[in-house]
C-alpha cells in the first residue's frame, strides 16, 4: 500500500471539570468527550525522498515539526527507522484553535495511517501511548466515540453511545489561548463543577435530556467573560430550542444539542446568515465501529 486516505474527526466536551492543579503545572481533569461528524481529510503517500513533507489548504498553518500531523509522522519514522518518506496532504475543515481538538485529531489520524501504510503492527493501545507524547487529546482522538477522560485527559474509559441528536457548532472569529485560560482559572469553594458521574449515568440510561442537564464546563468561567460572543451564541441556541448550549474545551467554539432536527436546522440557518466571520456546522455524534 503506497497511499491511504483518512478522516480526522473533531470532538466536543459534554462535560469538562477541572479537579485540581498539579505540582507539574498541569491540571487533573474529568471530561466526557464526544466525537462529531466534522472532519479534516488527510492523504498519506509513501515517497522515496525520505523525511516528511506536508501540504495544507490553509496558508497560515506551519508545515514543520510544530504541526501535530508532521510531528506524528516524524515520531514513527524516527522510532522505526523508516527509510521511505511520507507526503501528508492535509485539508483542514475543523476550525483551528477552537476547542475541537483539530490538531490532535490530525496527529491521531497520521499515527493510525502511518501504522497501516508502513505495516508497523502497532495496536490501538500502542498508538495511544505514543500519541500522548504529542498532546493530551491525541489518545482520545485515536479511540473516538463517547468516553470519560481523566488525568490530563489521557486516562480513557469508553462509555455507551449518547442518544441520537442534532448538534450545532459555532466558532466565532476570535482566538483563545488555552494557556491563558488555565493560567487564569481559579478553583475555590465557589467553583461550579459539573456532575460528571450523573452525566455518565444519564448516558448509560439513554436519557438525552438528563445528560444535557448535567453538561457544564469549568473553563467557561475564564473564557466567557473575556469573549461576550460566547454568551451571545449560547443564548441564541437556547432561545432556538437547544437542550443545552455551552463552550467546548477552552473555547471559543460553542455547541448546542437539539432533540428536534427542525429546530436545529432553523438555528443553523440563522447563525449561518451572519456576516461576522463565524464558522457554523450542523452535525451529529460519531461512533466508531466496534
N, C-alpha and C positions, 0 to 999 in steps of 0.2 A: 504494500500500500504506500503510495507516494503522496497522497493528498487526502485531507479529511476536513469536513465542514461541521461546525458546531454552533450551538446556541448558548450564549452566556446569559442566564436569567437574573432578573432583578429580584430584590426581596423588600418586604416591609416588616416593621416590628409591630405586632399586635399588642405586645406589652413590653415595656423596657423599664426595668428597675435597676437602680444603682445601689448596691448593698453597702459598700464601703470603699474608701480609698486605701490602696495597699501601700506598703512601705517602698515598693519599687516604682511608685508613681502611677501605676495602672489602677484601674477600678475593678472590683468584683461586681459582676452583673448577673441578673436573671432576666432573660428575654424569651418571649415567644415569637419565633420567626416564621414567616410565610413567603414562599416563592410565588411570584406573579408572572403572568404571561407578557412581560415586556422583556425584550432580549436584544443583545448585540449579536451580530453574526461574525464568526471567526473562521477563516480558512487557513489551515496549516499545510504547507507544501515542503517536502524534503528537497534540499538543494545540495549541490556538490561543492559549493563555495565555503562551507563551514561557517560556524557562528550563527547569529540571529539577525535577521532583517525584519523590520516592522513598518507597515504602512497603515495609515488610518484615514478616515474621511473627514477628520477634524484637525485643522491646521495647527491649533494651539496645543495639542497633546504632545508630550515628549515621546521620542522614538528610541530612547536608550534605556539603560537599566533602571531609571526612575519610573518607568512604566511597568505596572504589575504584570502585564502579559509578557513583556520582554524578560522581566526578572524570572518568571516561572519557567520559560523555555531555557534560559541560560543555566538555571539551577540544575535541571536534569541533564543538560549537555555536559556540564562540569562533573556532576556526580558519576555519570555512566560512561564518560569518555566518548561521547557520540562524535564520530568523525564528520558525518554529514551535517550540514547546517539546516536551518529551518526559516522559511519565509512566512510571516504572520500578516495576513490581510484582515485588519480589524475594522469592521463597520459599526460605529457607535450609534446606538439608538436610546440606550438608557441615559438619562440626564447625568452629567458629570458633577461631582461634588454635591450630591443631592440627598444623601442618606439612604440610598437604594442599593449600595454595595456593587456598583457597576464595575469598578476597578478590581475588586476582589473576585467578582464573578468571571471577569475576563481571565484572571490568573487561574481560577479553578478550571475553566474550560481548556486553557492551554495545557495545564498539567495533565488533564484527562486525555486530551488529544495527542500529546507527545507520547504518553504511555502506549497508546494504540499505534501511532504512526511508526514508532521505533521498536515496538514489541518488547517493552521493558518488563512486563509481567508483574507490575505493581498492583496490589489490591486497592480497593477504595480507601481502606484504613491507612495503607502506606502513603497514598496521595494526600490524605488529610494531615498526616503527621508532617509532611513536607510543606503543605500549604500554610500552616500556622506560622512558619518562618517568614512568610511574605506578609501576612496580615491576619488578624484575629477572625475575620469573617470568612476567610477562604475555605476552611474546613466545612463550614455550613454550606457554602456555595457549591462545594463538591457533592455534598449529601442531598441538599434541596428538600422541598416539601414543607411539612409543618414540624417544628422542633422546639424543644426547650434548650436554650443556650445558657451556660453558666460559666463561672470563672471570668476570663477576659472575653468570653464568647466562644471558646474553643472546646468546652465540655458539652457534648451534644447528646440529647435524648430524643429519639423520634417520637412524635405524637400522632394521634389519629388525625385523619383529614378533617379540615374545617368544613362546615356545610357550604353548599353552593351559594354564591353571592356575586354581585357585581361590585367592582372596585374602581373608583376614580382616583387617579394620582395626578396632582398638580404641583409642578416645580416652578415657583416664582423666579424672576430674573434677579436673584441675589445669590451671593456666595457666602457660605458659613464655614468657619474654621472649626473642625472637630476639636482641635487642641484648645481653642479659646473656650468652647462650651464646657469641656471637662475641667479646665483650669478655674472657671468661674462658678462651677457647680458647688452649692452649699448644701451639705447634708446635716440636718438637725431635727429637732422634735417637731418642727412644722412641715417637714417634707412630706408630700402626699405620695405614698408608694402605691402602685397598682397591685391588686391582689392576683398575683401570678398563679397561685395554686387554685383559686376559684376559677380562673380563666381556663386552666388546663382541664378542670373537671367539667366545665361547660362544653369544651371541645369534645371531651370523651362522650358526653351525652348527646352531642349533635345539636346543641341549643345555640343558634346563632345570636339571638338577642341577648342571652345571658353572657355569651362570650364577649360581645361588644360592650356590655355594661361593665365588664372588668378591664377594658382597654385603658391604657394610661402610659405616659412617657415622662419620666422624671426630668429628662433633659429639656422639656418644654419650658421649664421654669427659668432657664437661661436664654434660650433662643427666641422664644415667643415675644418677650418684652423688647428685644432688640430689633425684631422684624415684624412690624404690625401686619404685614401682608399675610402672615401665618394665621393670625387671629381672624382676619377677614375671610380667608379661604375656608377655615373651619366653620365659620358662621354660614357662609354660602352653602356649603354641603349639608349642614344640619337643617337649614331652612328648606332645602330641597328634598328632604326626606331621608337623609343618611341615618343609619342606626348609631353610628359613631363617626367622628372625624377627628384625626389627630396627626401629629407630626411623626415621620419615620426617621429613626436614627437620631442624629444630631441636627437634622434638617438640611435645607429648608423645605423639602417636599412634604406635602400634606396629602393624606388619603382619606377617602370616605368609603364606608361599607354600606351597601344597599341590598335590601331583600326584594326590591322590586326593580326589574331591569328598566322599565319605562321611566321611573324617577331618575335613575342613574343616567339614562340617555339624555334626559332634559337638562340635568345639571352639567353634563359633559358639553352639550351644545352651548349652554350659557357661558361656561368658562372658556371654551374654545374660541368664542367670538370676541374675546378681549384682545386688545392690541398693545399689551404691555410686556411682550416677550416671554410670557409664561408658556411652559410646555405642559400639555394636558393629555392624559391617556385614560381610556375606558378599557378595563381589563378584568381578569378573573384569576382565582387561585390556580396554581400549577402543582401537580403531584407527579413525581417520577414513578415509573413502573417499578413494581416491587420485584 
